Amino acid sequence: MKSILLVDDDSISNFLNTKTLERMGFVNDIHTALNGKQAIDLFNEYYIWC
């Protein structure tokens, strides 16, 4: 399974990029973060459970 973490402070960009990646079929699991702290928290949460 391919996963990606999109980090951008613009939620509209995150939404559009998520939809684009979904339509292109590049990844199965997409997470988004609006800042670096959210990105690190998501990253740590994902790898704790894997």
Backbone bond lengths (Angstrom), bond angles and torsions (degrees), N, CA, C in turn:
res aa  C-N    CA-C-N  psi(-1)  N-CA   C-N-CA  omega(-1)  CA-C   N-CA-C  phi
1 M - - - 1.444 - - 1.522 108.99 -
2 K 1.313 116.99 131.45 1.457 122.13 177.48 1.521 109.03 -95.60
3 S 1.315 115.18 136.72 1.462 121.51 179.33 1.517 109.14 -126.84
4 I 1.327 115.37 154.97 1.460 120.77 177.43 1.522 108.80 -143.50
5 L 1.316 114.87 147.06 1.457 121.90 174.78 1.518 107.47 -118.98
6 L 1.328 116.45 112.87 1.460 122.26 177.23 1.521 108.47 -92.53
7 V 1.327 116.15 130.87 1.462 120.35 178.89 1.526 108.37 -126.12
8 D 1.315 115.91 116.97 1.462 122.15 178.06 1.517 107.22 -157.17
9 D 1.321 117.02 141.38 1.455 119.60 -179.31 1.524 112.60 -80.03
10 D 1.318 116.97 2.26 1.461 122.20 177.98 1.531 109.19 -109.49
11 S 1.317 116.63 110.25 1.469 120.38 -175.90 1.525 112.12 -64.38
12 I 1.320 117.84 -29.63 1.463 120.21 178.01 1.527 110.42 -67.06
13 S 1.327 116.58 -41.11 1.475 119.92 176.66 1.523 110.50 -62.66
14 N 1.326 116.56 -42.45 1.466 119.46 177.50 1.523 110.94 -60.27
15 F 1.311 116.93 -43.27 1.466 121.31 179.82 1.527 110.82 -62.56
16 L 1.328 117.03 -50.07 1.464 121.01 -178.16 1.530 111.49 -63.95
17 N 1.322 117.27 -42.09 1.461 120.44 178.51 1.520 111.51 -65.72
18 T 1.331 116.77 -37.46 1.461 120.58 176.88 1.520 110.70 -62.27
19 K 1.319 116.54 -47.85 1.465 120.83 -179.88 1.533 111.42 -62.40
20 T 1.325 116.65 -40.54 1.462 120.66 179.05 1.528 110.95 -62.53
21 L 1.338 116.55 -47.04 1.463 119.94 179.73 1.527 111.57 -64.38
22 E 1.330 117.35 -38.73 1.467 120.57 178.21 1.526 110.79 -62.53
23 R 1.325 116.63 -44.69 1.470 120.56 -178.45 1.519 112.23 -67.19
24 M 1.330 116.02 -32.63 1.463 119.73 -179.39 1.525 111.67 -80.42
25 G 1.329 117.34 -14.49 1.449 121.27 176.86 1.519 114.87 74.00
26 F 1.329 117.18 22.95 1.458 120.62 -178.18 1.521 113.82 -74.34
27 V 1.315 117.21 -31.75 1.465 120.16 -173.81 1.520 110.61 -136.37
28 N 1.327 115.63 158.95 1.456 121.65 177.26 1.517 112.16 -100.78
29 D 1.331 116.30 -27.69 1.457 121.50 -172.92 1.527 108.81 -133.19
30 I 1.332 117.39 117.77 1.456 122.08 -178.29 1.520 109.00 -121.42
31 H 1.326 115.35 126.85 1.459 121.93 174.32 1.519 107.55 -116.16
32 T 1.326 117.16 149.03 1.453 120.68 177.51 1.521 110.09 -127.13
33 A 1.324 114.86 150.21 1.456 122.06 176.98 1.525 107.97 -139.11
34 L 1.327 114.92 147.09 1.463 120.06 -178.98 1.523 113.05 -95.10
35 N 1.335 117.25 -8.66 1.463 119.80 178.58 1.527 109.17 -158.48
36 G 1.314 115.16 174.57 1.450 120.39 -176.93 1.518 113.70 -63.87
37 K 1.328 117.67 -38.26 1.458 120.42 -179.98 1.520 110.58 -63.55
38 Q 1.326 117.07 -45.49 1.467 120.09 177.18 1.523 110.48 -60.87
39 A 1.311 117.14 -40.07 1.467 120.85 -179.37 1.523 111.00 -63.29
40 I 1.320 117.10 -45.06 1.465 120.61 179.41 1.518 110.56 -65.42
41 D 1.337 116.95 -41.28 1.466 120.15 178.15 1.528 111.54 -61.24
42 L 1.336 116.78 -44.98 1.462 120.26 177.92 1.522 111.41 -64.21
43 F 1.308 116.15 -41.95 1.464 120.77 179.44 1.523 110.30 -60.91
44 N 1.325 116.55 -48.49 1.467 120.26 179.82 1.523 111.70 -64.17
45 E 1.310 117.24 -39.80 1.472 120.77 179.05 1.518 110.69 -63.86
46 Y 1.301 117.08 -42.51 1.473 121.11 -179.03 1.522 110.54 -64.41
47 Y 1.318 117.42 -46.99 1.452 119.70 -175.28 1.523 113.29 -77.71
48 I 1.317 118.39 -18.78 1.474 120.31 173.23 1.519 109.61 -68.13
49 W 1.324 117.49 -37.77 1.466 122.09 -175.68 1.516 113.45 -87.21
50 C 1.320 118.21 -13.51 1.478 120.48 -178.79 1.493 112.43 -85.56
